[in-house]
Amino acid sequence: MVRAAVLPAVGAPLEITGIELPQPGPGRVRVRLAAAGVCHSDLSLTNGTMRVPVPAVLGHEGAGTVVSVGEGVTHVAPGDGVVLNWAPSCGSCPACERGEVWLCANALTGSGDVHARRTDDGTDLHPGLNVAAFAEETVVAASCVLPAPEGVPLTDAALLGCAVLTGYGAVHHAARVRPGETVAVFGVGGVGLAALQAARIAGAERIVAVDLSPAKEELARRAGATDYLLASDTTPREIRALTDKQGVDVAVECVGRAVTIRAAWDATRRGGRTTVVGIGGKDQQVTFNALEIFHWGRTLSGCVYGNTNPAEDLPVLAEHVRSGRLDLGTLVTERIALEGIPAAFDTMLAGRGGRALVVF
């Protein structure tokens, strides 16, 4: 038996309970978790914004040590450190054949599998976003584990699995920020803090962080922000005032709300790029008129998992960490146990803090 955070149904509170995991079969790997980050996507699963089969063990950003492997697994062995990859690409769908592995049509098919059973009543449990990281141990497909980078503690490496890949990729792959450009990041949570660091690494000249909370200014500046603005109706005008009345070259939206997407668009210069990372609900409707689309000549694009290929990008991020350019510690504002996840969700809803990290 291992302990895990289980979502019994959409809208129900998480339950910390015992689960029974199977031994890893062919092509499967059992991992003992070192740490797991609490991501807004986990919250979105609890309230139905994103949907996967339930009941489920949540958690998708994690790292740990291989306990055992099934037949045919050769790229990792017991004792190896690994980072969980919650969206493995199949390699054969149209998106994968185009090289857009972050859009893989089959990435989340594993979420429908039976992952484990509750110890108390035998109920079948699904693996949330494939990897069920909110547990002391998990069993995943071999494609869901990547060798952990050398020189990066496993507790820190957990953050690479979602927040950092997403924030870094949004800046480097989706928006393609170039040296000397100006950047605004809307939303200073875990992904936003990673995006700020990525903009600094990319050589952005001015980096404006925008959030509702004045308490996040220190976090943002430590991550690389040169300016900090409290979100309001006047934010786009304030950003233009900071950029010679032009607006930023790139705006990265990490919230997923219509009002912040619209503000990011309005804060972008003529011909600039607005990249939407945040996952919003269907009720969040953003409107534009035909004339402004023509006049401003901006590019508005979505961004899935940072448009990254984890197998290729993880070593790049690891080198940034080892060199000191990327500080994973600045993302974490709270270290908690499994029992602390519901409170971490409340903190997230209140707009406080950066990343909460479950440490096992």
N, C-alpha and C positions, 0 to 999 in steps of 0.2 A: 504493500500500500504506500502511496505517496499523497501528499496534500496538494490541493489545487483550488483555483478560483473558478467556480462553475456558474455560468449564466443559465438558470433553469428555463427562462422564457424571455422574449423581448419585453422590456419594461419591468422585469422583476429584478430585485436586488441580487447582487452576487452572493454566492454561498461558498464559504471555505470548508471543504470537505475532503474526505479520503476517496481516492480513485484507484482502480486496479488497471495497470497497464499490461498489455501482452508482451511476450518476448518478441524481439524484432525478427520478422520473417525475411524472406529474400528481398534485397533492395531496401531494407529498413535499417534505421540507426536509433539506438537508445542513448539519450543525452541527459546528464545530470546538470541542471541549470546552475550557473554562477550568479546571474542577474538577468532581470527583464525590465525593460522600460515600459512605463504606462503612457500609451499614446492616445491621441484624440480619436483615432480609428477604433480603438477598443470601446471608448465611450459611445461612438456612433453605432457600434454593434448592439450595445445594451438598449439604446433608444429606438432602434429600427431605421436610422438614417441609412446604414449599410445593413444588408441582410445576409446571413449565413444560417445553415440548419442549426437548430437548438433542440435540446440543451447542448451546451458547448463549453469546453475549457477555453477561455480567452487567452490573449497575450500573443504577440507576434514579433516582438523586438527582443532578442535574447542571445545569450552566449553561454557556453558551458563546456563540459568534458564528456567525451564519448565513453559510455559504459560498456556497450556491446554492439556488435554489428551482425546483420543477417548475411545470408549467402549472397555472394556477388558484389559486395561492397568492398572496394579496393582503395578509394581515395582518402579514407580516414580509417583509423584503428582505435581500439580501446586505449584511453589515456590521452588522446589528442584533444586539443582545444578547438572548438568550432564556433562559428557564428551562424545563427539560424537565418535562412533565406525563406521568407514567408510567401514569396511569389516566384517559384522556380519556373523557368521557361521550358516548354515541351520540345522546342527546336524544329517542329514540323508544321505548325499552323501558318497561315499566310503572314501574320505579323512577325513571327520568328524568322520565316524565310526572307523577309525584308530586312532583317537585322534589328527590328523594333521589339526586342525581347520583353520590354516593360509592358507591352500591350498583348502579351501572350493570351490567346483565347482559352487556354487550358490551365492557366496558372493556379486557379483556385478550385479545381475539381476535387482535390483532396479534402476540402472542407465538408464534403458530404459523406465522407467515410466514417465508420465507427472507429473511434480513437481509443476509447477506454470505457470502463463501467464504474458507476458509483459503488463504493464499498458498502454503503448502508442499504441500498435497495436494488442494486443491479441494473439501474437505468443506463441504457446506452448513451454515450457522450460523443459529440463530434469535436473536431480539433480547431474550431474557430477559423482563423485565417491560416490553416494548414499546420501550424507548428505548436499550438497550445503551450505557450511559454509561461503562463501564469501557473506553474506547477514545479514541484521540486525536481521532477524528471518528466521527460516526454519521449515518445517514439515517433519518428518522422521518416518520410521518404528520404533516401540518400541524396536526392537532388535538393533537399531543403537544408543541407549543411555545407558550409564552406570552411576550409581550414582557417583557423584564427590566425591573424597576423602576428608574427614574432615581435616581441618588445612592447605589446599592448596588453595590459592586464585584462582578464576575461570580463571583470565587472564593467570596465570601460568599453570593451569591445562590443558589449551588448548594444550600445547606442548606435554602432555602425549599421546594425541590421535594418533600421528604418529611418530614424530622425536624421542621421548624418547623411546617409545615402540620398534621402529625399531632398534635404536642404542644399547639399552640395550639388546634386544633379540639377536641381531647379536653376541654379546660378550658372553652372558650367556647361550643362548639356541643353537644357530647354531655352534659357534666356541667352546663353553664350556671351556672358559679360566679358568685356575686353578691358585691358589696362587703360586707366584714365577716364573711364565712364562713371556716371553717377547712378546710384542704385537706391531705391527705397524698399524696405521690407515691412510689410503690414502684418503684425502679429508676432509677438516676441515670446512664443512658447519654445518647445524643444526644436521643432523644425525651423522656426524663424531664427533662433539663435545659431543654428547650423548654417542657415543661409547668410547670415551676417558675416560669419567667419569665412564662408566661401567667397563672398564678395571681396573681403579684405585680401584673401589669398589670390584672387583674380586680378588684383591691382586696381580696384575701383578707387576713384579719387575722393568721392564724397559718398558716404553711406548713411542714409537716413532711416532710423528705426521708428516705427509708429505702433503705439499700443494704447489701450485704455487705462493702463495702470501706471501711475508715476513710480511705483516701487520697482518697476522693471528697468528703469533707466540705467542703473549701475550694471545690471546683467548685460544689457545691450551694448553699452560702451566697452565693457570688457571683451565682448565678442567681436568688436570692430566698428561699431557705429560711431560716426563723427558727429551726428546730430540725433536728438531724440525729441519726438513730438507726441503729445497726447492726442489721441484720435478725436476728431470733432468734425463738424460740417465744413470747417474751414481748412482742413488738412491739405487738400490739393493746392489751395492758394498759398499756404505756408511753404509747401515744398517748392512751388514755383518761385517764391521769394528767395529761397536758398540757392536757386539754380539759374540766376540771371533771367528770371521770368520765363524760363523755357520748360521746366519740368524735368524729371529724371530720364535718363536713357532707358532704364529698366526699372519696372516696379514688380515686386514679387509678393503675391497675396497668399498668406498662410493661415487664413481664418475660415474661409468657406461661407461667407455671408454676402448677400447681394450688396449691402451698403459698402462693404470694404472692397469688393471687386470693382464696384463703380468708382470708389475713391481712388483705387490704384490706377484705373484707366484714366481718370481725370488728372492724375498727378504725373502721367507719362508725357514726355515731350512729343511734339509732332514727329512722326516717323519712328517713335520708340517702340519698346516691347513691353507688354504687360503679361506676366506669367501667373496663372492661377494654380496654386498648389493645394489650398484648402478644400476639403470635401464638404459641400453643403447639401441641404435637403432639396427635394423637388419643389418645395414651397418658396425657395429663394430665387425669385425671378429678377433677372437683370435686363434692363431695357436700354437700347441705343436707337437714335434716329439715323436714317439713311444718310443725311447730309453730313453729320459729324463723322461717320465712318469714312466717307470720302475725304472730308477736309483734313482730318487729323492724320490720316495715313498710318495709324498705329497698327501693331500686330497684337491681337489678343489670343493667347493659346493656353490650353490646359496642360497639365503636367502630371503624369502618373509615376509614382515611385521615383521621382527625380529624373525620369527618362534614362535610368541607369541600367547597366549590365553588372549586377553585383560581382560576378566572378572577375570582371575586368577592373571595376572601380574600387573594390575593397583593397587591393594592394596599393593603389594610388593614395587612398585615404590613409592607409597605415603609414606610408612614408611621410605624409603631412603630419601625422601624429608624432612619429619618432623625431622629426626635425624640429618640433615645437611650433610649427605653423598652425596646427589644429589642436585646440585644447578641449578635450572631451569633458574635462571636469567642470568647465564653465556652463555646460548644459544642465547639470544636475543641481537641483535646489532642495531635494529631499530624498533620503534613503530610507526605505520602509520595508516591512515584512508583508507577506501575502494579505494579512488582515488589514493592512493600511490602504489597499487599493480602492475601496469605496470612498474613503476620505480623499484620496488623490483625485478621484473623479469629481468630487465636490469642489476641490481646489481649482481644478481645470475649468469647471463651469463658472466659477467666480472670477476667472481671468487672472489668477495669481500664480506666481512661480514659473519655473522652466519645466524641466523633466523630473518626474518622480521615478526613482529607480528601486525596484524590488531586488533586494540582495538576499541570497539564500545562504 
